[in-house]
């Protein structure tokens, strides 16, 4: 293996980071915290980042373009690279970062699996239960979990309609959540 091959960046790395940034920006929408009562904390924000990233990764992984899964992996890699950096900036020691990132990976995987099952069946009630458990840490899917479930299903549909050429260039559009909630 030559020096140049070791210096090459993974395919779609730049687009993966840009798409992940779009998911983070969507997760930071104040509506979630002010109107839906999601905790405005590291954990609450991470819950919404996981949701938006899961929607995006699902969309990319299922695309008919053979590059879809690689782009989904690039988004996933960008997310966990960002989490590693953020943990270090928060003062988590090098010895603990790996364990924390693994825990975050397990949490993301569990959430993404639950969300995907609800999305695959277009089951808003199941999505609300999964969101209540993961975002509000309760078993009862109250009205805010129902609203967030409607938002998540609508965002998934919106992402599905987006042209893969735009996605692979790093462009993803998330709808304003208040517009979705107000439209219902």
N, C-alpha and C positions, 0 to 999 in steps of 0.2 A: 504494500500500500504506500503510495507516494505522499509527499507532504501536502500537495494540493487536495488530494481526496480527504485528508484528515481535517482540512480547513473549510471544507464545503459545509454550507448550512443545510439543515434538513429541508426537504421540499415543503413549500408553502409556509415556512416559518413566519415570514413577514405578514402574510394574509391571516395566519392563525392568531398572531398577536393583535392585529387590527380588529378582527372579528370578536375576539375575546374582549377587547376594549369596548366594543359596541354593546356587548352583553353586560359589562360592568356599568356602563353609562345608563343602560335601561334599568338595571337593578338599583341604581342610586336615585331614581325618580322620587321626589319628595312625597308624592301621592301615597306611596306604599306605607310610609311612616306616619304621615299626618292623618290620612283618611282611613287606611286599613288597619292601623295600629300595630304594624310590624315593629318590633323593638329596634330603635335606632342605636344599635350597638354593633360591635364587631361580629357577634354571632348572627344578629338579625340581618345585617348586610350580606354576610356570607351565605345565609340561607337563600336570599334573593339572587345572589350571583350564581349559586348552584342551580337554581331554577332556570334562569335565563341561559346559562351555559348549556344545561341539559337540553333545553329546547333547540338550541343552535346545533349542538353536536348530533342530536337525533336527526335533524333536517339534513345535515351534511352526510351523515353515515348512510342515509337512505337514498341519496341521489343516484340516478342512473349513470351519471358520469363516473368513470372509474377512479377519478381523482377525489371523489367525495369522501371516502373513508380516510384518505391521507390528510385531507383538509380538516376533517373532524378530529383526527389525532393531533394535528398542529394546534387547534383550539384548546384541546385538552392539555397538551404540553405547555402552552402559554399560560393557562390557568394555574397549573401547579408550579411553574417557574415563578409566577407572580406571588403565589402564596409563600413559597420558600423565601423570596426576597422580603416580603412583608413581615414574616415571622422574625427574620434576622433584624430588620429595622425596629421591631418592637422589643428587641433585646433577648429573644429566645436564644439560648446557647447553641453552638454548633452541634453539641452532643445530643440535643433534644430535638432539633429541627427535623431530622429524618423521621423520628417517631411521630411528631405532630403532623407532618405532611402525609404520612401513611394513614393516620387517623382521619385527616381531611379527605383523602382519597376514598377511604372506606365509606365515609359519610356521603360523599358525592355519589358514589356508585349505588349505594342503597336508595338514595333519593331518586336518582335518575331511573333506576329500575321501577320504582313505584310510580313515578310520573309517566314513564313510557307505557306501562300497562294501562293506565287511565287514558292516556292520549290515544293509544291504539284502538281502544273501544269507544272513544269519544264520550267517556263517562264522567260527566262533570261532578257528580256526587262522589265518585271514587277519588277524583282529583282533589276535591275539597277535603276529604278525609286525610289523604296523604299530606296535603299542605297544612292542615290543622296540626297534624302530628309533628311535622318537621319544622314549620315556621313558628307556630304558637305553642308547641309542646303540650298539646291537649288532644284528647280523643274525640272531642265534639267539634264538628265542622260548623261553626257559627256563620253568621252572615258575611263576615269579612273573608273567611276561608272560601265561601261560595263565590264571592266577588273575584278573589284572586284566582280561583279555578276557572272562572269564565274568561278572565284576562289571559291565563296561561293557554287555554284551548284556542282562543282567538289569535294569540301570538304564534302558536304552532301553525295554524292555518296560514297566517300572513307570511311566515318564513317559508312555508311550502311553495307559495306562489312566486317567490323571488328567484330571478334568473341566476343559474349557477355561474354564469360568466361574471356577474357582479360579485357574487359571494367569493369566488376564487381570487378576485382582485381586492378582496378585503372590505367589501361594501355589504352591510346588512342593515335592514331597517326594522326597528321595533316600534310598534304603535304606542301612542301615548295611553297609558293605562286608564286614565280618567275618562278618555273618550270611549273606551270599551265599556267601562262600568256605567257611564252615563247613557250609553246607547241601549242598554238592556232594560 
